[in-house]
Amino acid sequence: MEERENKREETASDAELQRLVEDFITQKQVLLIQVKKGVLGKEEFLQEAGKHIDQYYHFPATKRKRLLKSFEQYIFGYSRLSPLMDDKSISDIRVVSHDCIRIKREGKRMDVYHEYGMVPFQHRKDLDITLQILKEKYPAFAQTADSYMQSETAHECNMFIMKKEIYKNYCAWLFDILFEAEKRIDSIWYSVEEYRVMGYLAERLCGIYYEWLKTQPGIRAGELPKTLFKETAPKAVLEPVYPAGVPIVLSANDKFSPYLDIMIRSVIANASPEREYDIIILYNDISEKNQHLISMAARDKQNISIRFIRVCEYFDAGKLFVDQHLSVETYYRLIIPEIMPNYHKILYLDCDMVADHDVAELYDFDLNGAVIGAAKDIDVAGQLNLNQNNWQTYATETLGLDSPYDYKRLIKVLLVSL
């Protein structure tokens, strides 16, 4: 018995390994980053780990050796410290200290069960069928499932990091339930959105499995907040296609693609063969198909270039004023100086027009040192006289115009000297 107790003391426990890993995450992260970048070798790293054990753990030699070996396997066996992240504040070493990592639970307006089916493409009867199957096949999960369904917080998204064996067990459990649910759920008349039912159900099942997994002995579970990266593409900086070309800028969305196409074709039809035209379209959601159709207008035209530049990363559409006459795309012209710093002058045209002359003539108009060329807008003058929309108040108080009737039309045609 005494010999068995001595052996137990010499063996590093999971708790001690977990403690050592957490020590390095919080206190020695620089070393982990150096290993990940290849600056610090394996032997040097383990020497530092040994010094840390000697200073803070005071284990017998055999137990120290086994803890260091377990730590080595944890760091260099399970994870190769992938070079995806260089920021020392975000280290993928956290992955190796857990068996499963999930997104933190987020609050709901109601419990998880009743929240399912609140959108028209989800049906609660499908969830009922799935929960019944779960309880038939895996009764040990029944209590966890009921508790999770009654909770007002949920693990969103089918996203997690799991060790291989846990992942295999989870998949066997999940698909056993879903395959049976697929047989029992009548989805023959479901729409495309409704037909994604297995994904919707899998998200709820994933939450149930994770909550059950946390209760199992020896499982190290962790949670991290959900982080969304929006519009990660680098911001565009455009260079002139032609040294002495006519830069023409338009903006549109996918619904306006037909009008944009007609406008561009009218520009090309009236273009001079002696001039070069650099056509730039600012957009957010124009489909690849429509981009291709519009670009075909310049096919075989050596003096005409058409480029589509996605600029949504410059704007938070939710903070912009829009109505039936003013779309998000209206604001795109405001970033022209930022994305076209090497142009000295541009011609901005609205897309719901038709050109019946060469627009180069308009581009050549002498601004006589002015920054912007525009024309009075008689439509706005008419709107100011109507007893609706509070245009008069908006023009004087919000825009601060001293003479609203002299408002210059910057919507259809805008000539800008940059």
N, C-alpha and C positions, 0 to 999 in steps of 0.2 A: 504493500500500500504506500509506504514512504517513498519507494523508488518511483512509483507511478506519479506521485505528487511532484517529485523533483523534475520529472520529464515534462509535466504539464507547465511548470514554471519556466522551463527552458524553451518552450514553444511559443512563438509570437502569435497572439490571438488576432482575430479580425479587428477588434476594437483598437488594438495597439497599432496595427497597420493603418487603419483609418485615421488615427491620431497623427501618425507620421506624415501621411499624405496631406492632411489638413495643415500641418505645420509648414510644409513646403509651399502649399498654395498661398498661405497668408504671410509667411515670414521669409521664404526663400524663393519667391517667384522669379527673381532675376536669374537664379541658377537654371530654373526650368526653361526660361526663354533662351538662355545661352545654349542649352542642350538642343533645343528645338532648332536653333539657327546653325548648329554645328560648331559654335564657338568653343563650347566646353565638351570634352570627350566623356565617354561613359565611365572610364576608370576615375577620372578627376571628380566627376559628379558623385560617384559612390563613396569616394573618400570624404567628400563634404557631408554626405548623408551619415557616414560613420561617425564623424566628429559631432554631428548634431545629436545622434543617439547617445554617445558617450557623455555629452554635456547635460542632457535633459532626462535620460531614461535610466541610466545606471543599471543596465541589465547584466546578468552573468554572460560570460564570453559566448557560450553556445546559443543562448537565447538572442544575444545581439547579432550573431552571425545569421540566424534564421530570419530575424526581422529584416536585416539588410538584404537577404536573398529574396524574401517576399516582396520587398520594396522594389528591388531590381526587376523582378518579373512583372510587377504592376506597371512600372514606368516603361520598360523597354520591351515587354512581351505583349501586353494587351494593346498599348497605344504607341505608335511611332512618333507621337508629338507632331502631327502633320503641320506643314508650314502655311496653313491657310490664314493664320492670324499672327501679326507681329506686335500688336498692341499688348504690352505686358499686363494691362488691366483686364484683358480677355484671354484667358489661357485654356486651351483644350485639355489641359491636365485635369480639369474638373471632371471630365468625362470618366477618367479611370478611377475616380474615388467613389463612383456610384454604380449600382447594377442597372438602374433605370432612371432616366431624367425625362420629366414631362413639363408641359407648360403650366404655369401657376393657374389655379382656379380663378375664374372671373365671375363677378356677380351677375345675376339675371333679374329680370323684372318679375319673374315668377319661378316656381320650382321647375327643375329640369324636365319632368314628365309633361307638365302642361305647356311648357315653352315649345315642345315639339308639336308641330301642327299649326302653329300660329301664322305661318306663311302658307300661301295657297298650294305650293308644290310639295308639302309634307302632309301625311295623313297619320293621325294618332293610332289608328287601328293597326298600321304596320308596326309601330313601336310595341303595341300590345302583343302582337303575334311573336315578335322577336323576344320580348321579355318572357313570354310563356315558354318558348323553346329553350331559353337559357335555364330556366328553373327546372325544366324536364331533364335536360342533359347534364346540367351542372348545378345541382341543388346547393352545393357548398357556397355558391355565389349569390344565392337568393337574398340573403340579408343585406349584403353589400349593394346589390342592385336596387333594392327597395330604398335603402338609405340614400343612395346617390340620386335616385329619381325624385326623392322628396326634398333634396337640397336645393338651395337657391344660388349655388355656385357650381360651375362646371369647368372641366378641362376641355377647352376648345381645340379644334383641329386634330387631324390624325397625324400628330407629330410627336416623336419621342426619340430617345437614344436608349438602346437596350443592349445588354450583352447577348451574345449569340444564342446561348441555350435558352435564356428567358424569351428572346424574340421567337425562337422556334416554337416554344410552348404556347406563346401568345397567338401566333398564327394558326396553330392547330386548333386552339380553342375558338378563335374568332371565325375562321372559315367553316368550321363544323356548324356553328350557329347560323352563319349567313347563307350557307348552301341550303340548309333546311328552310330558312326564311324565304329564300327565293322560290322554293317549291310551293309554299303556302300563301304567299302574297300575290294577289291577282293584279298584275301591272299591265295587262294587255292594252288598256286604253290610256296608259300614262303618257304625258307629254315628255319632251326631252328633259325638262327640269325634274319632273316627278320620277323619271326613270333612273335618276341618280340615287334612288332610295337606299341602295346598299351602302353608299358612301355616307349618307346622313345617319344611318343606323350604326355603322361602324364607328363613327365619331363618339356616339353615346356608349357603345360597348367598350371602346378604348378607355374611356373614363372609369367605367365600372371595373375593368381588369386592373387598372393602375391602383385604384383605391383598395382592391382586394390584395394586390401584390404587396402594398405597403405593410399589410398586417402579417405577412409571412416571416418566420424567423430567419435572421441572417441577411435579409434583403436591405440594401442601402439605396433608398430612393431619394431623389432630389427634384426640385422644381425651379424653373427659371421663368422670368417674365417673357411674354410674347413681344417681339420687336419687329416692326414692319419697316422695311427699307423701300422708300418710294422713289421711282425715277432715278435709278442709280447711274444712268448713262451720263458721261461727261457733257457739260454744256458746250454747245456748238459755237465755234468761231469761224465765220465764213471768209474765204479769200475770193477775190474777183476771178471769174473764169477767163474773162477777156480784159486785157489792159485798158482798152478804150471802149468797152462795151456799155450797153444801156442796162443798168440794174433795175429790174422790175420786181417788186415784192407784193405778194397777195397773201391773204389768210382765209382759211375755210375749214369746215368740218366735213365729215363724210356725207351728210345729207345734202350739202351744197356742192358736192363733187360734179354733178352734171352741169351746173351753172358755171363752175370754175373751168370746166373743160371747154365750154362754149366761149368763155371770155378769152382763154389762152389761145384757142384756135383762131379767134378773130384778130388777136394781136399778131399772130404768126402770119395770117393771110394778108395783113397790111404791112408787114415788116419789109424794110428795105434790104435788098440783097447786099448792099454796100455797108450795112451796119451789123453789129453783133449784139445779141440780146441775152442777158443773164437773168433768167426767170427763177425766182425763189418763192416757194410756197411754205408758209408757216402753218403748222397743223398740230393736232393732237391725235385724232382718231381716223384719219383717212385710210381706208383699207389698202392693202398691197395691190389688190386687183384694180381698184380705182386709180391708184398711183400709176400703175402700168398703163392703163388706158389713156390717162392724161399725157403721160410721157411720150406716147406714140405720136402725138401731134408734132413733135420735133424730130421724128425719125428721118434720117438722111439730111438733116439740116445742120450743116457744119457751123453756121453762124448763130445757132440758137441752143441754149442749154436750159434744162429744166431740173431743178433740185427741190426735194421735199425735206424740210427741216422741222423735226419735232421739238416743240418748245414748251411743253406743259410743265417741265421742271422749274420754269421760271415763275410759275403762278400757283397760287392757292385759290382755285376756282371758287371755293366756298366763301371767300372773303370779298369777292368781286360782285358789284351790282350788275344784275342781268335782268332783262325782261323780254317781251316778245319782239322788241326792236333792237335790243342790245345784247349780243351774245358774248361769250368768253373770248371768242376769236377777235372781237373788236379791239381787245386790249393788246393783242399780240404786237401791233405796230410800235408799242411803247419800248420794246426791247431791241428795236432795230439798231440803235447806236451801239448797244452792248455786243450784239452778235456779228455786226458788220463794221468793225473798227477801222478797217483798211479801205473802206469805200468813202469817197469824198462827197457823193451825191447819190440819192436813190429816188425812184418814182414808185410810190405806193398806190395801188389801184384796188378798188373793191372788186369782188368776183362776180357780182350780179349785174354786170354791164356787158356791152358789146362795143368793141373798138371799130370805128369805120375809117380811121386814118392811122398813119404810122405814129405810134406813141413816142417814138424817138423825137418827134417835133415838140412834144410836151416836155420831154426830158431836157431838151436843149434850151428851154425858156430861161432867160436871164433873170435871176433872182435879185440882181443888183445889191448883193451883199446881205440880203435877208436870209434867215435860217429856214423858214418855211414858206412855201407858196400855196395859197388856198383861195377859195372864192366864197362870197357871201351865200348863205343858205336861206333861200326864200321859204323852204318848208318849215324851218325853225321859226321864222318870222310869223308864219301862219299859226303855228302851234302856240306861240306866245299869246295870241289873241283869243284862244279858246279857253273856256272856263272848265278845263279838265287837266288832270295830271300835274297841276301846280307848276307848270313850266316856268312861269314868270318868277315865282319864289325860288325855284331851284336855280335859275340862271343868275339871279341877283344875289341871293344869300349863300347858296352852296358853292356855285362857281365863282361868285364875286365879280360878275361882268358889269362894268359900268354902263355899257350900251348893248344889251342883249340882241337888239335888232341888227347889230353889225357882226353877229356871230358868223365866223368863217367856217365853211364846210370842209371838215377834215375827214369825212367818212368815205366818200367815193374816190376822190383823187387827192393825193398828198405828195408834194414835191419837197424833199428835205435835203438841205445841205449839211453834211456831217463834218 
